[in-house]
């Protein structure tokens, strides 16, 4: 499902219990974007359906959710692997220096000496902080998303400037 008005915020990983609850893995920047009553779009490769979030219980990186109309394990099992999308306009406004992944993806990453390190292609979370992954050819840079490393983000120019801490985040030959 490709719709520019909708942004992927997570994926259904498995059912939980017998009452229609689902385990959902939310993208790192999307935590807090779901509340009871939120309208979301569930989609697999060829189908989608609009649903309303009835319950949500955060458990670290995963959430337990139940959607209206999903009342038993069998119905929940049918949604495993489906992605969860929100309308871009429905996402909460983030504090300064916080960004949604869709805003950052594809940004050029430069060091302090204006050398292009690569293109921001991926993001993942660790217990301590998020990691941004920039790639250029076979080089991969793992950038801790912390103030000590990330110097500036310019969403309009799609650029990120980072400290010259090469030994901390360069991995050769991915």
N, C-alpha and C positions, 0 to 999 in steps of 0.2 A: 504494500500500500504506500504510494508516494503521493502526498498531499502537502504542498508548501505551507498551508495554514496550520498543520499539525506537527508537533515535535514528539519524537520518541522519548519517553521518560523512564521506561523500565520494561521488564519482561516477567511473565508468569512462569514460575519454576516448577511448582507442584501443588497438589491439593494438600490441605491440612485438616485432618479430622473428617467427620461425616456430614457436617452441616453446611457445606458449600464454601468453606473458607479456602483461601489460596495463599501460598507463599509467593511473594513478589520481590524480585531484586530490582530496586530502583537505581537508575543512573546516579552517580555521585552528586551531581549538581541539582538533582530533582527531589532530594529529600525535603520534606516540608511542603511540597507542591500539591499534595493530596490531603483532602479533608473530607469527612462525611458530607455527602451531598454534591461532591465534585462530579462533573460529567467528564467521562473519558471515552476514548475510542479504543476498542480492542481489535487487533488485526493479526492475521496470519498472512501467508503468501498471496492468497486470492480473495479473502473475505474480511469484512469488518463488521463490527456491531457497536452501537452506542450503548453505554451503560452508565448507571449512576452508582457511585461508591456509597455503600451503606455503612460499612465499618472499616476501621483501620487501626492497627496496633503495631507500632514500630518495635522491632527487636534488633537494634543495631543496623547492619547493612541490609537486612531484609525486613519486610513488613508482612503481617497477616492481614488480608483484606477479605471482604465479602461484598459482592456486587448485588444490587437488587435483581431478583429473578434467578439467582444462582443459589439453590437451596439444598443441594445434596452433593455428595462426593462425585457421583457420575457426571453431573453437570460441570463441576469444577474440573474434573479430569479432561473434559473436552476443550478446556482453555489453556492447558499446559503448552508452553512454547509461544503463545500469542504475545505480541508486543503491546505495550500500553502507550497511548498517545494523548496529549493534551493540546488544545488549541493554544497557539503561541500567545494570544492575547489574554488567556486565562492564567498564565503562569504568574506567580507573585513577583513583584519588583524586588530585586536583590539589593543588599547594602552595597555601598561603594567598595571597590576592590573584590567583588564577588561576581562571577559570570556564569551563565549557562554554557554548557559545552557547545551547543549549536552556534553560539556567538564566537567561540574561540577556534573551532575546527577550521583548518586550512590556513591559519595565521602563519606568517613567516617568523621564525625565531632567530634573533640576532644576539650576539654577545656584546659586551661593553666596547669592544674594538670594532664594532659594526660588521663583523663577519657573519654571514648567513650560515646558521647551523643546520637548518632544515625547516620542514613544514610540520606544524602541529597536527598529528594524525590520530591521536588516541589519548585517552585519559582513564586512569583507574585510581581507586582509593586504597589507602593503607590505613591501619589504625591511627597513625600519626598525622597524615595529611594526604592530599591528592598528589598524584604523579602525572605530569604531562609528558607525552612521548612525541618527540620531533624526529623526523627521519629525512635523510638525504642520501639517496643511493643505498649503499650497504651500511651506512653509519646510522646509529640510533642513539638519541640523547634522552636520558631519563631525568626529567627536571622536577625537583621537589617544588610544589606550588606553595612556597613560603616566602615571606617578605625578604628574608636574607638572600634569596636566590633570584626571585622575579623582581626586576627593577621597574618595569613599566609594561602596561597593556594598552594598546590603542585599537579599540574595536573598529573605528572608522577606517583606519589604514590596514587593519588585519595584521598587526605586528605585535610581537612580544620581545622585550629586551631582558636578558638574563645576565647574571654575574659570570665572570670567567672562572668557573669552578669545574673545569673540564674533568679533573680526576674524580669528581663526585658522580658524574652522570653520563659519561661517554661509554658506550659499549660498541666494540668493533665487530663487524661481520655478523649482523643479526641473522 
